[in-house]
Amino acid sequence: MAGVGDRGLLLVLEHLGQMRDGAPAAAALLRAGPQLRLLATGRVSLNGAGERELAVPPLDLPDPGELPSLERLAAHLETRS
């Protein structure tokens, strides 16, 4: 917990519900660092003070008959590099 202190940090924890000791450890970190912000993903709520829950629906699967060509995908990737 050392190093958290009063620093303004964002901690991102993915699949927190799958870690057996994840919720208690996250709560201890939040107590140790009043400026710490936690973004956690999971299927269950942590029920912590100040917690805000946002339900995110699953992504739709693309229609296999409407997929872009490999050339189009490759061109899209080239523009992002």
LOBAVEX-326726 format. One record per residue: residue number from 1; x, y, z of N, C-alpha, C in turn. Coordinates in nm, 3 decimals, padded with zeros to 5 digits. Each point is the difference from the previous one (the first is absolute). Layout:
residues N
> num	nu	nv	nw	cau	cav	caw	cu	cv	cw
> NUM	X	Y	Z	X	Y	Z	X	Y	Z
...
This chain:
residues 81
> num	nu	nv	nw	cau	cav	caw	cu	cv	cw
> 1	00.082	-00.118	00.000	-00.082	00.118	00.000	00.088	00.126	00.000
> 2	00.126	-00.019	00.029	00.090	00.115	-00.002	00.007	00.056	-00.141
> 3	00.007	00.128	-00.010	00.006	00.064	-00.130	-00.132	00.054	-00.048
> 4	-00.109	-00.046	00.059	-00.131	00.052	-00.040	-00.019	00.138	00.061
> 5	00.010	00.009	00.131	-00.006	00.128	00.071	-00.107	00.095	-00.050
> 6	00.039	00.124	-00.021	-00.094	00.102	-00.046	00.015	00.029	-00.149
> 7	00.060	-00.089	-00.072	00.017	00.020	-00.143	-00.131	-00.024	-00.073
> 8	-00.028	00.080	-00.102	-00.120	-00.021	-00.081	00.027	-00.107	-00.105
> 9	-00.045	-00.121	00.027	00.026	-00.113	-00.089	-00.131	-00.063	-00.044
> 10	00.003	-00.062	-00.117	-00.112	-00.080	-00.049	00.050	-00.143	-00.012
> 11	-00.064	-00.091	00.071	00.034	-00.141	-00.004	-00.110	-00.073	-00.076
> 12	00.038	-00.073	-00.104	-00.096	-00.074	-00.082	00.018	-00.149	00.029
> 13	-00.107	-00.065	00.045	00.002	-00.142	00.031	-00.107	-00.069	-00.084
> 14	00.043	-00.093	-00.082	-00.094	-00.071	-00.087	-00.035	-00.134	00.062
> 15	-00.126	-00.039	-00.010	-00.050	-00.128	00.054	00.024	-00.010	00.150
> 16	-00.027	00.107	00.073	00.026	00.002	00.144	-00.076	-00.110	00.073
> 17	-00.120	-00.032	-00.044	-00.079	-00.103	00.067	00.062	-00.138	-00.007
> 18	00.091	-00.022	-00.094	00.063	-00.132	-00.014	00.121	-00.016	00.092
> 19	00.043	00.110	00.063	00.111	-00.008	00.094	-00.056	-00.017	00.141
> 20	00.035	-00.108	00.065	-00.058	-00.033	00.130	00.017	00.113	00.101
> 21	00.116	00.059	00.007	00.026	00.106	00.098	-00.003	00.139	-00.064
> 22	-00.055	00.010	-00.118	00.002	00.126	-00.073	-00.074	00.113	00.068
> 23	-00.122	-00.024	00.044	-00.081	00.106	00.060	00.060	00.051	00.130
> 24	00.042	-00.087	00.094	00.062	00.052	00.122	00.129	00.077	-00.028
> 25	00.079	-00.047	-00.095	00.125	00.069	-00.033	-00.029	00.136	-00.062
> 26	-00.100	00.007	-00.087	-00.038	00.128	-00.060	-00.050	00.097	00.106
> 27	-00.079	-00.050	00.095	-00.051	00.086	00.108	00.114	00.053	00.084
> 28	00.099	-00.084	00.030	00.116	00.045	00.079	00.079	00.106	-00.074
> 29	00.015	-00.015	-00.131	00.070	00.101	-00.079	-00.074	00.133	00.002
> 30	-00.131	-00.006	-00.011	-00.081	00.123	00.001	00.009	00.070	00.136
> 31	00.007	-00.076	00.107	00.016	00.061	00.133	00.138	00.063	00.014
> 32	00.102	-00.065	-00.057	00.138	00.049	00.013	00.026	00.124	-00.084
> 33	-00.072	00.014	-00.110	00.023	00.113	-00.089	-00.128	00.075	-00.029
> 34	-00.027	00.108	00.074	-00.125	00.073	-00.019	-00.016	00.061	-00.140
> 35	00.110	00.018	-00.072	-00.008	00.056	-00.135	-00.005	-00.109	-00.108
> 36	00.008	-00.126	00.042	-00.003	-00.112	-00.094	-00.139	-00.017	-00.057
> 37	-00.008	-00.022	-00.129	-00.125	-00.033	-00.067	00.015	-00.139	-00.057
> 38	-00.106	-00.078	00.009	00.004	-00.139	-00.041	-00.104	-00.022	-00.109
> 39	00.042	-00.059	-00.110	-00.090	-00.042	-00.107	00.013	-00.152	-00.007
> 40	-00.108	-00.069	00.037	00.004	-00.146	00.005	-00.109	-00.057	-00.088
> 41	00.034	-00.106	-00.071	-00.101	-00.072	-00.077	-00.030	-00.130	00.071
> 42	-00.121	-00.047	-00.014	-00.038	-00.126	00.060	-00.150	-00.021	-00.011
> 43	-00.042	-00.114	00.043	-00.142	-00.035	-00.009	-00.076	00.028	00.128
> 44	00.072	00.036	00.106	-00.065	00.027	00.128	00.042	00.137	00.051
> 45	-00.086	00.060	00.079	00.029	00.129	00.061	00.091	-00.021	00.120
> 46	00.088	00.098	00.026	00.087	-00.007	00.118	-00.070	00.051	00.125
> 47	-00.110	00.074	-00.019	-00.076	00.059	00.111	00.087	00.090	00.087
> 48	00.088	00.077	-00.063	00.087	00.091	00.073	-00.061	00.139	00.009
> 49	00.047	00.076	00.098	-00.046	00.139	00.016	00.038	00.080	-00.123
> 50	-00.095	00.073	-00.054	00.026	00.084	-00.117	00.003	-00.077	-00.131
> 51	-00.031	-00.127	00.005	00.002	-00.082	-00.122	-00.112	00.040	-00.094
> 52	00.032	00.006	-00.127	-00.100	00.021	-00.105	00.006	-00.119	-00.094
> 53	-00.115	-00.054	-00.028	-00.007	-00.119	-00.085	-00.057	00.037	-00.135
> 54	00.063	-00.049	-00.105	-00.044	00.026	-00.136	-00.010	-00.134	-00.072
> 55	-00.120	-00.035	-00.039	-00.020	-00.125	-00.073	00.038	00.023	-00.147
> 56	00.084	-00.087	-00.051	00.043	00.010	-00.139	-00.050	-00.125	-00.072
> 57	-00.086	00.019	-00.099	-00.053	-00.117	-00.071	00.108	-00.066	-00.086
> 58	-00.016	-00.128	-00.030	00.097	-00.068	-00.086	-00.002	00.059	-00.141
> 59	00.112	-00.011	-00.067	00.009	00.046	-00.137	-00.074	-00.095	-00.092
> 60	-00.058	00.055	-00.105	-00.066	-00.083	-00.100	00.105	-00.069	-00.086
> 61	-00.029	-00.121	-00.043	00.088	-00.069	-00.093	-00.030	00.047	-00.142
> 62	00.103	00.017	-00.081	-00.025	00.043	-00.139	-00.068	-00.110	-00.080
> 63	-00.072	00.039	-00.100	-00.064	-00.094	-00.092	00.109	-00.059	-00.089
> 64	00.019	-00.133	00.002	00.107	-00.060	-00.081	-00.012	00.031	-00.149
> 65	-00.121	00.028	-00.047	-00.018	00.033	-00.142	00.033	00.145	-00.033
> 66	00.024	00.083	00.101	00.025	00.143	-00.019	00.140	00.042	00.045
> 67	00.092	-00.094	00.014	00.134	00.033	00.047	00.079	00.073	-00.108
> 68	00.084	00.098	00.040	00.083	00.068	-00.099	00.110	-00.094	-00.052
> 69	00.052	00.031	-00.117	00.105	-00.082	-00.059	00.129	00.017	00.081
> 70	00.090	-00.096	-00.016	00.129	00.010	00.068	00.078	00.124	-00.044
> 71	-00.014	00.036	-00.128	00.069	00.119	-00.050	-00.051	00.125	00.070
> 72	-00.130	00.008	00.018	-00.057	00.118	00.067	00.044	00.006	00.147
> 73	00.002	-00.114	00.066	00.048	-00.005	00.139	00.146	00.042	00.008
> 74	00.083	-00.050	-00.094	00.142	00.034	00.000	00.019	00.150	-00.023
> 75	-00.078	00.057	-00.088	00.010	00.144	-00.026	-00.039	00.079	00.125
> 76	-00.101	-00.047	00.072	-00.042	00.068	00.124	00.112	-00.006	00.103
> 77	00.065	-00.113	00.013	00.110	-00.013	00.095	00.116	00.090	-00.036
> 78	00.028	00.015	-00.129	00.112	00.085	-00.045	-00.025	00.146	00.037
> 79	-00.125	00.044	-00.002	-00.029	00.141	00.033	00.013	00.026	00.148
> 80	-00.004	-00.105	00.083	00.009	00.019	00.145	00.143	-00.008	00.051
> 81	00.093	-00.043	-00.082	00.140	-00.015	00.043	00.072	00.131	00.002
